[in-house]
Amino acid sequence: MDFSYSPQEERFRADLRAWLADALPPGWGETVFEPEDEDERAMFRLAWERKLHSGGWSGINWPVEYGGRGATLVERAIFAEEMARVGAPEGLNIIGHNLAGSTILRHGTEAQKKYFLPRILSSEDVWCQGFSEPNAGSDLASVRTRAERRGDKFIVNGQKIWTSFAQYSQWCFALVRTDPDAPKHKGLSFLLIDMKSPGISIRPLRQISGECEFNETFFDDVEVPVDNIVGDINDGWRIAMTTLAYERGPEDALGRQIRFSQELEKLVGTVAATPRGGAKLIDDPIVRQKLARSITEVEIMRLNAVRTFSKYLNGDDRGPDASIIKLYWSHAAQNMYEAAMDILGPTAPIAAPDPLSAGGGRFQLSYLQSKAFTIYSGSSEIQRNIIGERMLGLPR
Ligand SMILES: Cc1cc2nc3c(=O)[nH]c(=O)nc-3n(C[C@H](O)[C@H](O)[C@H](O)COP(=O)(O)OP(=O)(O)OC[C@H]3O[C@@H](n4cnc5c(N)ncnc54)[C@H](O)[C@@H]3O)c2cc1C
């Protein structure tokens, strides 16, 4: 395949660069950083996402009629590269953009597309994902949250768990059981639920990092209009598989690749500035090997994503190959943060603002967060099952 860019794509890059030069706060990444406080950081990310939208840089490859830019998947990849180059902040509404929006775009009614998609792109509505339950994580088809149809409404009862960003969300897409008598996969539906609905309560779950990114979400006689179903009743498994293909696919990996390459740059900078026995830590050949491995793996993440984009551009469907992307990036990132802790040694676990902390004291937080990478969006064991069964045709 050809990795070079067309004149139109290079123009897209130049326009974006010019816009970014004005849009980021002065001193960004050098003297100005994201807020430390979790809630303030969430609002900072929301404000950044809204700024991107007002500049016309939201929904790069989504159709113009739904508020997108109508650009190509390759331009979407260029967008990711340029965001990486400037160390742009993350967005808050990642689940809205990557999962809810992409699923509605693919399977939603015209009315759902017209209503929800522009609001996702402007981040007027932040979204969360209500898939997992206490006994339905890897075995997602075991979902037990019920939705009973009564007239023009569903009445939803049950519990979800690990609902990331529920505390900031206006909407949730949820997999619910609409036919308890049908085989597991066949009795599910995919509902769009307004988080302001009476009967929803959210209880935060504190993580090892001290943060509360995710929550338990309870539904107690929550009314959802029947118009808020995506696909047909009992067709939810098929719709959820689309969501998972996006969650594990190249869009997600490319966004993450940005953040990992920024962290890697920070790690290399920190190691280059750290003295060791009259020289610098970076002069140690073992350290250099570890860094080289991570630099290679993070670049492979990018190339994997771009290659898959190019397959889609050539007409291939999204499918189980997303599992290869997910499996690869989650381990590459864990390797990288393990290398950071290893290389930086005893100073690595020290948090800022302690003067002994290394690289702004954030590597230990990233290391702790990376433990979840091989669990969420489907654990590595499940990705290997999918690759084995659906791609290699191995027996179950
Ligand atoms: C940080 C974080 C954020 C999350 N955010 C969300 C969110 O926003 N919304 C949401 O819906 N969910 C979210 N999740 C939930 C996540 O999708 C589940 O944790 C994940 O699917 C694993 O399910 P489980 O935790 O129930 O583990 P289990 O299913 O109990 O699995 C436990 C272990 O057994 C292995 N295992 C299970 N079945 C098999 C099998 N058939 N073959 C081989 N091994 C198997 C698993 O791989 C795993 O190692 C989040 C999770 C984390 C950690």
Ligand as a Chemical Component Dictionary entry (heavy atoms), coordinates in Angstrom:
data_LIG
# 
_chem_comp.id                   LIG 
_chem_comp.type                 NON-POLYMER 
_chem_comp.pdbx_formal_charge   0 
_chem_comp.three_letter_code    LIG 
# 
loop_
_chem_comp_atom.comp_id 
_chem_comp_atom.atom_id 
_chem_comp_atom.alt_atom_id 
_chem_comp_atom.type_symbol 
_chem_comp_atom.charge 
_chem_comp_atom.model_Cartn_x 
_chem_comp_atom.model_Cartn_y 
_chem_comp_atom.model_Cartn_z 
_chem_comp_atom.pdbx_ordinal 
LIG C1  C1  C 0 -11.624 1.194   33.102 1  
LIG C2  C2  C 0 -12.837 0.448   32.620 2  
LIG C3  C3  C 0 -13.836 1.156   31.993 3  
LIG C4  C4  C 0 -14.975 0.486   31.549 4  
LIG N1  N1  N 0 -15.963 1.223   30.973 5  
LIG C5  C5  C 0 -17.104 0.608   30.609 6  
LIG C6  C6  C 0 -18.198 1.374   30.115 7  
LIG O1  O1  O 0 -18.143 2.609   29.984 8  
LIG N2  N2  N 0 -19.344 0.739   29.798 9  
LIG C7  C7  C 0 -19.463 -0.621  29.906 10 
LIG O2  O2  O 0 -20.515 -1.135  29.549 11 
LIG N3  N3  N 0 -18.447 -1.380  30.374 12 
LIG C8  C8  C 0 -17.276 -0.793  30.742 13 
LIG N4  N4  N 0 -16.237 -1.552  31.251 14 
LIG C9  C9  C 0 -16.446 -2.992  31.475 15 
LIG C10 C10 C 0 -15.624 -3.911  30.587 16 
LIG O3  O3  O 0 -16.122 -3.923  29.280 17 
LIG C11 C11 C 0 -15.636 -5.301  31.256 18 
LIG O4  O4  O 0 -14.898 -5.180  32.462 19 
LIG C12 C12 C 0 -15.020 -6.380  30.386 20 
LIG O5  O5  O 0 -15.868 -6.649  29.303 21 
LIG C13 C13 C 0 -14.702 -7.670  31.150 22 
LIG O6  O6  O 0 -15.850 -8.145  31.802 23 
LIG P1  P1  P 0 -15.844 -8.481  33.366 24 
LIG O7  O7  O 0 -15.181 -7.359  34.082 25 
LIG O8  O8  O 0 -17.246 -8.832  33.735 26 
LIG O9  O9  O 0 -14.899 -9.755  33.529 27 
LIG P2  P2  P 0 -15.314 -11.292 33.393 28 
LIG O10 O10 O 0 -16.201 -11.473 32.227 29 
LIG O11 O11 O 0 -15.783 -11.761 34.734 30 
LIG O12 O12 O 0 -13.926 -11.943 33.081 31 
LIG C14 C14 C 0 -12.937 -12.212 34.065 32 
LIG C15 C15 C 0 -11.739 -12.894 33.385 33 
LIG O13 O13 O 0 -12.139 -14.133 32.778 34 
LIG C16 C16 C 0 -11.809 -14.140 31.398 35 
LIG N5  N5  N 0 -12.854 -14.825 30.634 36 
LIG C17 C17 C 0 -14.190 -14.657 30.761 37 
LIG N6  N6  N 0 -14.834 -15.420 29.845 38 
LIG C18 C18 C 0 -13.862 -16.065 29.116 39 
LIG C19 C19 C 0 -13.878 -16.970 28.029 40 
LIG N7  N7  N 0 -15.020 -17.358 27.453 41 
LIG N8  N8  N 0 -12.685 -17.393 27.531 42 
LIG C20 C20 C 0 -11.508 -16.992 28.069 43 
LIG N9  N9  N 0 -11.442 -16.142 29.114 44 
LIG C21 C21 C 0 -12.592 -15.680 29.627 45 
LIG C22 C22 C 0 -11.787 -12.653 31.018 46 
LIG O14 O14 O 0 -11.057 -12.422 29.862 47 
LIG C23 C23 C 0 -11.153 -12.033 32.257 48 
LIG O15 O15 O 0 -9.755  -12.170 32.229 49 
LIG C24 C24 C 0 -15.092 -0.924  31.706 50 
LIG C25 C25 C 0 -14.065 -1.651  32.337 51 
LIG C26 C26 C 0 -12.951 -0.973  32.801 52 
LIG C27 C27 C 0 -11.877 -1.783  33.489 53 
# 
loop_
_chem_comp_bond.comp_id 
_chem_comp_bond.atom_id_1 
_chem_comp_bond.atom_id_2 
_chem_comp_bond.value_order 
_chem_comp_bond.pdbx_ordinal 
LIG C1  C2  SING 1  
LIG C2  C3  SING 2  
LIG C2  C26 DOUB 3  
LIG C3  C4  DOUB 4  
LIG C4  N1  SING 5  
LIG C4  C24 SING 6  
LIG N1  C5  DOUB 7  
LIG C5  C6  SING 8  
LIG C5  C8  SING 9  
LIG C6  O1  DOUB 10 
LIG C6  N2  SING 11 
LIG N2  C7  SING 12 
LIG C7  O2  DOUB 13 
LIG C7  N3  SING 14 
LIG N3  C8  DOUB 15 
LIG C8  N4  SING 16 
LIG N4  C9  SING 17 
LIG N4  C24 SING 18 
LIG C9  C10 SING 19 
LIG C10 O3  SING 20 
LIG C10 C11 SING 21 
LIG C11 O4  SING 22 
LIG C11 C12 SING 23 
LIG C12 O5  SING 24 
LIG C12 C13 SING 25 
LIG C13 O6  SING 26 
LIG O6  P1  SING 27 
LIG P1  O7  DOUB 28 
LIG P1  O8  SING 29 
LIG P1  O9  SING 30 
LIG O9  P2  SING 31 
LIG P2  O10 DOUB 32 
LIG P2  O11 SING 33 
LIG P2  O12 SING 34 
LIG O12 C14 SING 35 
LIG C14 C15 SING 36 
LIG C15 O13 SING 37 
LIG C15 C23 SING 38 
LIG O13 C16 SING 39 
LIG C16 N5  SING 40 
LIG C16 C22 SING 41 
LIG N5  C17 SING 42 
LIG N5  C21 SING 43 
LIG C17 N6  DOUB 44 
LIG N6  C18 SING 45 
LIG C18 C19 SING 46 
LIG C18 C21 DOUB 47 
LIG C19 N7  SING 48 
LIG C19 N8  DOUB 49 
LIG N8  C20 SING 50 
LIG C20 N9  DOUB 51 
LIG N9  C21 SING 52 
LIG C22 O14 SING 53 
LIG C22 C23 SING 54 
LIG C23 O15 SING 55 
LIG C24 C25 DOUB 56 
LIG C25 C26 SING 57 
LIG C26 C27 SING 58 
# 
